[in-house]
Structure formats: structure tokens, C-alpha cells
């Protein structure tokens, strides 16, 4: 399980999903559900790529704090 940030893409439309614990792991979709489906695949690909390269897979924290600044 990974923490995923989900937000609307105001420039291109659709939705964006980012995985903070996996640098560069981002997905985009025309709907929120499509973006979430795509980010699941992106997470799997990121982890498999890291394993293949012998890199450490970062742990994930489910502690969330939302701030408005």
C-alpha cells in the first residue's frame, strides 16, 4: 500500500496521481478512477525497475498532514 496524492490537472484536464515515497512515480488519466488504475501500474513498474537495478525500495508512511499556505 502506498500513499497517493490525487488532484485535478488544471492545465491539461483529467487527474494526476503522485506517489511521494517513490520519486518520479506519477500517473495521469482522464478520470480519477483511470488515473488511480494507471498509478497502480506505475507503482508496480517503479518497484520492479528498482529491484532490477538493485536499488533500495523506499518505505511508505501513511501519516498525512494537509496544510494550506
Residue pairs with C-beta under 8 A, 6 or more apart in sequence:
1 60
1 62
2 19
2 21
2 22
2 43
2 60
3 19
3 20
3 21
3 60
3 61
3 62
3 64
4 17
4 18
4 19
4 36
4 39
5 17
5 18
5 19
5 20
6 15
6 16
6 17
6 32
6 35
6 36
7 15
7 16
8 14
8 15
8 16
9 15
9 16
9 28
12 28
13 30
14 28
14 29
14 30
14 31
14 34
14 35
15 28
15 29
15 30
15 31
15 32
15 34
15 35
16 26
16 27
16 28
16 35
17 26
17 27
17 28
17 29
17 35
17 36
17 38
17 39
17 42
18 25
18 26
19 25
19 26
19 39
19 42
19 43
19 46
21 58
21 59
21 60
21 61
22 43
22 46
22 47
22 58
24 46
25 39
25 42
25 43
25 46
26 39
26 42
27 35
27 36
27 38
27 39
27 41
27 42
28 35
28 38
29 35
29 36
29 37
29 38
47 57
50 56
50 57
51 57
